[in-house]
Amino acid sequence: MYDLAYNLWWAWNPSAQDLFAMVDAETWAMYRNPVQLLINVEPSRWRRLLDDETFESAYASVMADFDAYLRGNGGDWFARTHATEGGPTAYFSMEYGLHHSLPFYAGGLGVLSGDHLKSASDLGVPLVAVGLLYRHGYFHQTVDADGLQQHTYLEYDFARLPVRPVAALSGGPLTVRIPFPGREVAAGVWLAQVGRVPLLLLTTDVEENDPADRTITNILYVRSREARLAQEVVLGVGGVRSIRALGITPAAWHINEGHCVFTQLERIAEMVAAGISVADATASIRTHTVFTTHTPVPAGHEQYEPALAGRYIAPLLPGDDGAAAEALALGNPAESDGGHPFNLTAVGIRTAAYANAVSRLNAEVCDRMWRHLWPDRPVDEPVIHPITNGVHTPTWCGRSVRALIERRLGHRWPDLLLTPDAWLDVAGIPDEELWAAHITQKRRLLQFMRSRLREQFARHGRAPDELRALEGWFDPEVLTIGFARRFATYKRVWLVFSDRDRLRALLTHPERPVQLVFSGKAHPADRAGQDLIRQTAQMAQDPGIGGRVCFLEDYDMRVARMLVQGADVWLNTPRRPMEASGTSGQKAALNGALNVSVLDGWWPEAHDGRSGWAIDAGSQAADEGAQDHADADALYRVLEQEVIPAYYARDATGLSRRWIAMMKHAISTVAPAFSAHRMVRDYLERAYLPLARPRRIPRD
């Protein structure tokens, strides 16, 4: 059971989760963390379980599946199609969202990284990943009675999480030493095993460090600029040194976003120490590197004052001021020399043979942003290539819908994610069964919402009768629209609130009402985003809308799963073209939810008029205010004239046949095309394998 607990395979396999629940349902429901569960099991409980035939049968079945998965037996996709010699790809990311019991993620970037590892494991793609082990993780959010976001950082006991210390090849816990200005900082290395993919997690919270340095890896996305830079040095430099210390020789390196580019500077420094120039070292490491950029939003491109960055680069290249200056110049984001900040995205693009963005539109925007870094590149040859993000389908597909897919496509349905035509069989699921499965997941969401709101309102001092009244809130027969993501201004959550009278009429319509569910966090330093949360939470308290709007606090992977699995419609209103990809809509679609979205991120690639609707104002306005007004009107029109009538157009059996047909189309088209399996395959065939055997990178 401990072998199973320390492999995150259980996080995307319901049978394994059910097995842990059989050990102690109450403790499992409290923590949903198998290591914490097993620590608390009394010996007498094991004796009773040994005499339980149902448990014994479930244990044997789960462990057989687990062992077969780990062996692979040459039957996985990579072994069948791309069997090759050479080392794995080294994958670096600042955060990983694997399960809500491992709180080392803030949002979409982390969940994407976690999904990448899960699909690489499922496909058998050789990968070793590197990240940071945060003592306090990312903040937990509460919202007070006035709608103000409050931040709480918990302290995590690593011994109670599904992670273990890594042993050095010589024995004992592995520790690497990282040059910092005027000192060395030690980093301990821990392992989170993600199926067949090892994830190395570094922490500076080790006894040999000065107390001030032990805090470097305390908090994800710490506010202080220098503290953030120190984290990025630990990730990049410490990550490379951990891989070297374990005797791993990567065939390719994947730098996921600018936070990780000190990986590149450490690899350059290794070669400079061997007598190679910075220019030649840069050219050498470039041939084996893929760099992914995620956003056109300026704040998403980390940059530092040259003097500060130079202080942390200099220890990597001791005694060679010229080499340090050349390395610093890699971060110049401008076309001219001198006086510019050290930009991490610029370093990533300059030191990679293959740079990509995370949707086709995003690649076009990012290519225009960064093309000046390669002035000699032919006009018809992109600097930034598109590889559209995808999601790990077994993680995000709800149990009821998953059971129908498995019945239709077979027990090994995840293997068909790279065979899109096979998913056309989803159309054969009986309408009544799909709708019943959806309603089951929707009821689960609504009950979860009531439970969370009861806790929240009790903390606000609401009266018992007000808490009891929550049982009458949120009707499963009412059209339910979900909106959950980071609360940043460009996401424009307020667009749906822009005409309160028009919205109120939709929410309280006597025959065709609507329910809105919101969730999301704003970074502690993002005051504008926190104000959007305040406005949303206050809207949810408006007595005139009769419990038709809800804000769920403390958005995490568990809340996200509930929402994408239970919503009827997924709403997305970014200011185009600021959305990089937007994977929450993909997760909702594979559960049968229909997207209502601005044509930004991934949605232009998926929108065909049969799996959702576009919020399309028809033309681009001259200024943001006018565009916001036009988009708001387009949103209301599509809800009033298309979405709501389609949902409530019921036949004599109480079903909306058109709506269910759109649900089937969404599942059958989005699930394979926007799966992380497809995404990992694209990275492998367009970047990892060509970089492992350097040659001309193929065009998309």
PyMOL commands that set and color helices and strands:
alter all, ss='L'
color gray80, all
select helices_A, chain A and resi 2-5+8-12+14-23+25-31+34-39+43-50+53-71+77-81+108-123+158-160+211-214+225-245+258-260+262-273+278-286+298-300+306-316+321-329+344-350+360-373+393-396+399-409+413-418+420-428+431-459+464-472+489-491+493-497+500-507+527-540+543-545+557-566+584-589+603-606+624-648+657-673+676-692
alter helices_A, ss='H'
color red, helices_A
select strands_A, chain A and resi 89-92+127-132+140-143+149-152+164-165+175-180+183-194+197-203+252-256+289-292+303-304+342-343+354-357+384-386+479-484+514-519+549-552+569-572+594-598+612-615
alter strands_A, ss='S'
color yellow, strands_A
deselect
rebuild
show_as cartoon
